[in-house]
Amino acid sequence: MPCARAIASVLLLLLVLPGPAFADDDRDDAERASRGARSGEFLPFARLAQVALDRYPGRIVEAELDEDDGRILYEIKILRSNGRVLEVEIDARTGRILDVDEDD
């Protein structure tokens, strides 16, 4: 779970760091993630990251909040011990894994 905590910390830092250091989309995603978790609209990122890591052990190297057909989801990239990177899509409201793809 240390990786999940680190990612959650990075998302929180996005809220307090000066604007020019980050793209507007990144800041918007971080703010939406924070608001959504606080309001209960969707699950905290740390919990969703743990769901992904429990199923696909490795190290989280990237995470992005996204919307697809009205569904809020996280795209979490996990570096596996074999050197391959998986992209795991998780429904932010339910914690259900929606799709898993191997990155090229």
RARAWO-V472227 format. One record per pair of residues at least 12 apart in sequence whose ideal C-beta (glycine too) atoms are under 10 Angstrom apart, sorted by the first residue. I is the first residue (numbers start at 1). J is the second residue. If there is no record, write none. Layout:
# RARAWO-V472227
i = (I I)
j = (J J)
This chain:
# RARAWO-V472227
i = (1 1 1 1 1 1 2 3 3 3 3 3 3 3 3 3 3 3 3 4 4 4 4 4 4 4 4 4 4 4 4 4 5 5 5 5 6 6 6 6 7 7 7 7 7 7 7 7 7 7 8 8 8 8 8 8 8 8 8 8 9 10 10 10 11 11 11 11 11 11 11 11 11 11 11 11 12 12 12 12 13 14 14 14 14 14 14 14 14 15 15 15 15 15 15 16 17 25 25 26 26 28 29 29 29 29 29 30 30 31 32 32 32 32 33 33 33 33 33 33 33 33 36 36 36 36 37 40 41 41 41 42 42 42 42 42 42 42 42 42 42 43 43 43 43 43 43 43 44 45 45 45 45 45 45 45 47 47 48 48 48 48 48 48 48 48 48 48 48 48 48 49 49 49 49 49 49 50 51 51 51 51 51 51 51 51 51 52 52 52 52 52 52 52 52 52 52 52 52 53 53 53 55 55 55 55 55 55 56 56 56 56 56 56 56 57 57 57 58 58 58 58 58 58 58 58 58 58 58 59 59 59 59 59 59 60 60 60 60 60 61 61 61 61 61 61 62 62 62 62 62 62 62 62 63 63 63 63 63 63 64 64 64 65 66 66 67 68 68 68 68 71 71 71 71 71 71 72 72 72 73 73 73 73 73 73 73 73 73 73 73 74 74 74 74 74 74 74 75 75 75 75 75 75 75 76 76 76 76 76 77 77 78 78 79 80 84 84 84 85 85 85 85 86 86 86 86 87 87 87 87 87 88 88 89)
j = (46 47 49 50 53 54 59 46 49 50 52 53 58 59 60 61 63 78 79 44 45 46 47 48 49 50 51 52 53 60 63 76 45 46 49 50 46 49 59 60 45 46 48 49 60 61 62 63 74 76 33 34 37 44 45 46 47 48 49 63 46 30 45 63 26 29 30 31 33 34 37 44 45 46 63 65 30 33 34 45 30 26 27 28 29 30 31 33 34 27 30 31 33 34 35 30 30 64 65 64 65 65 63 64 65 66 74 45 65 65 65 67 72 92 45 48 63 64 65 72 74 92 65 72 92 93 92 93 72 92 93 65 72 73 74 90 91 92 93 94 95 74 90 91 92 93 94 95 92 60 63 65 74 76 90 92 90 95 63 73 74 76 88 90 91 92 93 94 95 96 97 63 74 76 78 88 90 95 74 76 88 90 91 94 95 96 97 74 76 77 78 86 87 88 89 90 95 97 100 76 78 88 78 86 88 90 97 100 76 78 80 86 88 97 100 78 80 81 77 78 79 80 81 82 83 84 85 86 88 77 78 79 80 81 85 76 77 78 79 88 76 77 78 79 85 103 75 76 77 78 79 85 87 103 75 76 77 78 88 90 76 77 87 92 89 92 92 89 91 98 99 89 91 92 93 94 98 91 92 93 88 89 90 91 92 93 94 96 97 98 99 88 89 90 91 92 95 98 87 88 89 90 98 99 101 88 89 90 97 100 101 103 100 103 103 102 102 103 104 101 102 103 104 100 101 102 103 99 100 101 102 103 100 101 101)
